Amino acid sequence: MWINLDCYIMENDDLEKGILPVKIDLAKTGLDSCFKPYKVLMLKYAWGSLSKAEPMGSGKIWLKVNELLPEGETKSRASVIFAANDFVDKGIWAFKDATGKGGHHRLYYPVISQEEFWERLAESVKQRLNISAGKKIL
């Protein structure tokens, strides 16, 4: 069973209200219920190792993800870049713009903790269930 929080038309201020546009697979647990395994690795790595003071570019994140994936599995750099930008769009990560060889590069870092992620997700589910019910049920 799935709960799809991004099936509604997102309002401009939904992210400001803390609503996370994610899909939740109720048959799974933890971050695996919301994200593909490589995205879970990205999030856990960012929460454990990155900060605004020490952000990281997509190339290094890509190398780390491929290092952490099970033997024989790999992810393309494009997949990692799309996931990182998706995390930015969802308000989970932010980035600093840096210049270097080849032009401008994004250096990513988390803006909410794992605990804050779960709190925002719980609030998002509550708000969407209330909207679906047409009244405040939670």
C-alpha positions in Angstrom: 0.0 0.0 0.0 1.3 3.5 -0.9 0.6 6.9 0.4 1.4 9.4 -2.3 1.9 12.9 -0.9 2.9 14.4 -4.2 -0.3 13.4 -6.0 -1.9 16.7 -4.9 -1.1 19.9 -6.7 1.6 21.4 -4.5 0.9 24.9 -3.5 3.7 27.5 -3.7 4.0 27.7 0.1 3.6 23.9 0.9 7.4 23.5 1.4 7.4 26.5 3.7 4.6 24.8 5.6 6.8 21.7 5.9 4.9 19.5 3.5 7.2 17.0 1.9 6.1 15.8 -1.6 7.1 12.1 -1.2 5.6 8.7 -1.8 5.5 6.3 1.2 5.5 2.5 0.7 3.7 1.2 3.8 5.1 -2.3 3.2 8.7 -1.0 3.9 10.2 0.6 7.0 12.6 3.5 7.7 13.9 5.6 4.9 13.4 2.7 2.5 9.7 3.4 2.7 10.3 6.8 1.0 13.4 6.5 -1.1 15.3 4.1 -3.4 18.3 2.4 -1.7 20.9 4.6 -3.3 19.0 7.7 -2.2 18.9 6.3 1.3 22.7 6.0 1.2 23.0 9.6 0.0 20.8 10.9 2.8 22.5 8.9 5.5 25.9 10.0 4.3 24.9 13.6 4.1 23.3 13.6 7.6 26.5 11.9 9.0 29.2 13.7 7.1 28.1 17.0 5.4 27.3 20.4 6.7 26.9 24.0 5.4 30.5 24.5 6.5 31.6 21.3 4.7 29.4 20.7 1.7 30.2 18.2 -1.1 29.9 18.2 -4.9 28.0 15.7 -6.8 31.1 13.9 -8.1 32.3 13.1 -4.6 28.8 12.1 -3.5 28.6 9.8 -6.5 31.9 8.1 -5.7 30.7 7.7 -2.1 27.4 6.2 -3.1 29.0 3.7 -5.4 31.5 2.8 -2.7 28.6 2.1 -0.2 26.4 0.2 -2.7 26.4 -3.6 -2.5 29.0 -5.4 -4.5 28.3 -5.3 -8.2 25.7 -2.4 -8.0 26.4 1.0 -9.4 24.5 4.3 -9.9 25.2 6.8 -12.7 26.5 10.2 -11.8 23.4 11.6 -13.5 21.1 9.6 -11.1 23.0 11.1 -8.1 22.8 14.6 -9.5 19.0 14.3 -10.2 18.5 12.9 -6.6 20.6 15.7 -5.1 18.6 18.3 -6.9 15.4 16.6 -5.9 16.4 16.7 -2.3 17.0 20.5 -2.8 13.6 20.9 -4.3 12.0 19.0 -1.4 13.8 21.2 1.2 15.9 18.4 2.6 19.2 19.7 1.2 20.5 23.0 0.0 23.6 24.0 -2.0 26.4 26.5 -2.2 27.4 27.6 -5.7 31.1 27.3 -6.3 33.3 28.0 -9.3 35.9 25.7 -10.6 37.1 23.8 -13.6 34.2 23.7 -16.1 32.2 26.6 -14.5 29.8 26.6 -11.7 29.2 23.6 -9.4 26.7 22.9 -6.6 28.1 21.9 -3.3 25.3 20.1 -1.3 24.6 19.9 2.4 21.5 18.9 4.5 19.3 21.6 5.9 17.1 19.4 8.1 18.2 16.5 10.3 16.9 13.0 10.0 14.7 13.6 13.0 13.3 16.8 11.4 12.7 14.8 8.2 10.4 12.3 10.1 8.6 15.1 11.9 7.9 16.9 8.6 6.8 13.7 7.0 4.4 12.9 9.8 3.0 16.4 9.6 2.7 16.1 5.8 0.7 12.8 6.1 -1.6 14.4 8.8 -2.3 17.5 6.7 -3.0 15.4 3.5 -5.3 13.0 5.4 -7.2 15.9 6.8 -7.6 17.4 3.3 -8.6 14.0 1.9 -11.2 13.6 4.6 -12.6 17.1 4.1 -12.3 17.8 7.8 -9.8 17.6 10.6 -9.5 14.0 11.6 -6.0 14.1 13.1 
